[in-house]
Amino acid sequence: MSVATVDHDMLTALGRQLRVDAVRAADFAGSGHPTSSLSAADLMAVLLAGHLRYDFEAAQNPANDHLIFSKGHASPLLYAMYVAAGVVSSEELRWYRSSGSRLQGHPTPALPWVDVATGSLGQGLGIGAGMALAGKRLDRRDFRVWVLCGDSELAEGSMWEAFEHAGYERLHNLTAIVDVNRLGQRGPTRHGWDTAAYARRISAFGWHTVEIDGHDVEAIDAAYAEAAASESPTAILARTRKGKGVRAVEDVEGVHGKPLPDAEAAIAELGGRSAIRVEVAAPEYERPSRPDELRELAVPVYEQGRRVATRTAFGQALASMGHARSDLVVLDGEVSDSTRTAYFATEHPDRFFECYIAEQQMTATAVGLSVRGWLPFAATFAAFWSRAYDFVRMAAVSGADLCLVGSHAGVSIGADGPSQMGLEDIAAFRALWRSTVLYPCDANSTAHLTAAMTEHSGIRYLRTTREDTPVLYGPEETFPIGGSKVLRSSDADEVTIVGAGITVHEALRAADALADEGVRARVVDLYSLKPVDVATLRRAAADTGRIVTVEDHWPQGGLGDAVLDALTGSIAMPTVVKLGVLALPGSATPAEQLRHAGIDADSVVEAVRELVAE
């Protein structure tokens, strides 16, 4: 559709239909956000009828455009669009927000045409930028990414990370459609209808901006055409009225997130129900351009007894994997020399993405790349994943496949102090749905687990250590996810010491010191913290009756709690002592940090002595 051929009456009627169906859906549910849907209905009517290229019968067609509702609370409008496209029945709207319905309160990939879950505001544009980046630099396809944003979410800092990232990368295939309806949840937004205020800020990041009346279908159509012709990403700033078309709620405060008080009267005011069907323009089907076959992988091998940091083994393994897997991409938050993703960047620069110190955008980009079929590894300091945690949480809701790595974990990083120490990351990642959490103690186990991450699904998190540590395992060892390694064991064991990562080495030294005192201690390297090796832990509990866990992490939610979870419900519950970081660290050497935290070998020995003496 072009400006010259706009069917004003049809598009206006389609906008009314979308409003009616949004009102109906919220009324059936007795909840929802119809007023937020009504404001953007004309914007979506023009997009659906004239500019979106999408094959609803082949949702996986890599040539399809992508549409993201960053303002996911406007889901009634999205589902009304699906009704107009003929892929959801009008009757299915009756089950909106109902148990078992795929028409959930906020969009999720329960519907095949929804790429990612939205509803946590400030995320859709960043993810859209990741998709557009894939199209420009990797897939080299001409699909477009359309993101419907709300004006309220422009207060989120993550939106400006996305604007900066997309402008820097000149993602001309990305269009942000901003529904400037003036009203947020509790009252007016910061800039109200001042679209020029938004335009000044967004254009400063290298975007092309267009200010329009968001209820003028000719202006909307012209803006979309202008966006398609732009060599820069485009933000369409559309002045709209919340609750448009229904006098009782139009531009009225206090009605956000509520069904309309009289849906029947509202539907009549909007012109009644209709059954317009839109033939959405479908692109020709294209096969994926990346080869499906994988080359043989040879992970690096490290000589036993050497001292190698696990972060180094991770980086070198990742670079090797890049030769074996053409779908592997790596993102970093301007710390590649520390996380060691620089090895990959050197060998595979075309698949390495520098996201700078913008962890939210790094995660969003990774999600967008995963939607396009790429396998992302994203890395930063373990402590800084907390900044992006909501993006990771929503990625899990989306069912995204991401491999995330946190380096410089725990007090063992030394003198940098507590701001740099990831001490809550294990707990955070264990809490995620379908997550995998790994914490290897040496270079060979790290290399194997880095490769193993690619064979799993969901959110996978690998914790690495800054310090050089001894290589304990030979190259013939295997490290299945969900497993563990028993490093010291005998029939006379009186206690089991369980560690992971840096504390495995402290546990081994403690076991040797205890043996000199005549106390036999079993040592378990619990490298897989989720899923955890329940069988090995329960066997150790039954054999020894006493367990000491030691971790470079706060004691809440980490290794100790993973062990307790595994033992819950066992026939003979052992006595468990958890050693973890209890006091806020300062600056000190790594050895001093471990000692001050009470997680070094001497502290383990003392804990075992007290436990055995009871």
Number of C-alpha atoms within 10 A of each C-alpha: 14 13 15 9 9 17 16 13 10 15 24 18 17 26 26 25 27 31 32 29 28 30 28 26 31 27 22 17 16 13 16 27 26 31 32 31 29 30 29 32 31 27 27 25 28 27 21 23 24 21 21 23 21 25 20 18 11 13 16 19 18 23 23 25 22 23 24 25 29 30 28 27 23 29 28 34 31 25 26 29 27 20 23 26 18 17 13 16 14 17 10 14 24 17 17 26 21 14 9 9 15 17 24 19 21 20 28 23 17 16 15 13 21 18 26 27 24 25 19 17 21 26 29 30 34 31 32 34 33 30 31 35 27 24 23 18 13 19 20 12 17 14 22 24 26 28 24 23 29 27 26 23 19 18 15 12 11 24 21 19 23 27 26 21 24 27 23 14 17 20 28 23 28 31 29 26 28 28 27 29 27 22 25 21 13 10 14 15 18 14 17 18 21 14 21 14 11 20 18 12 14 19 18 12 19 20 28 21 26 22 19 19 16 25 20 18 25 20 19 26 24 18 23 26 16 15 23 18 12 18 13 22 27 32 27 26 26 27 24 25 25 27 27 24 21 20 11 15 20 16 21 15 14 13 24 21 16 16 22 25 12 11 18 15 14 21 21 12 14 18 14 14 15 14 11 16 14 17 14 19 16 17 16 13 13 12 10 14 11 12 9 10 9 11 12 10 14 14 22 19 17 20 15 16 12 14 16 21 20 32 29 26 25 31 24 23 27 27 24 21 23 21 18 17 18 18 18 21 25 27 25 28 22 18 18 20 12 17 28 23 28 23 20 24 23 11 14 18 13 12 20 21 19 15 20 16 15 21 25 29 29 29 32 28 29 34 33 28 27 23 23 21 19 23 22 25 25 26 30 25 24 27 20 22 24 18 12 17 18 15 25 24 17 22 26 21 18 21 21 24 25 28 23 26 25 24 27 24 27 31 32 25 24 23 16 17 18 17 11 18 24 25 24 21 26 28 20 16 28 23 15 20 15 16 19 26 28 29 28 29 28 30 34 30 26 30 29 24 23 27 18 13 23 18 8 15 15 20 24 24 27 26 29 30 26 22 19 16 19 18 20 20 19 15 17 7 11 14 18 14 22 17 19 23 17 16 14 18 14 10 9 12 18 20 27 28 29 28 28 26 24 28 24 27 21 23 33 23 17 22 25 17 17 19 12 9 10 9 18 22 28 24 26 24 24 29 33 25 27 24 18 23 20 20 13 17 22 21 13 25 23 15 18 20 18 22 27 24 29 30 28 30 26 23 20 17 18 25 32 26 16 23 23 18 13 18 20 12 9 13 10 12 15 19 13 20 16 21 24 22 23 14 10 11 20 15 14 17 16 18 13 16 24 28 16 19 22 22 29 26 23 18 20 24 23 13 18 24 15 9 17 11 6 5
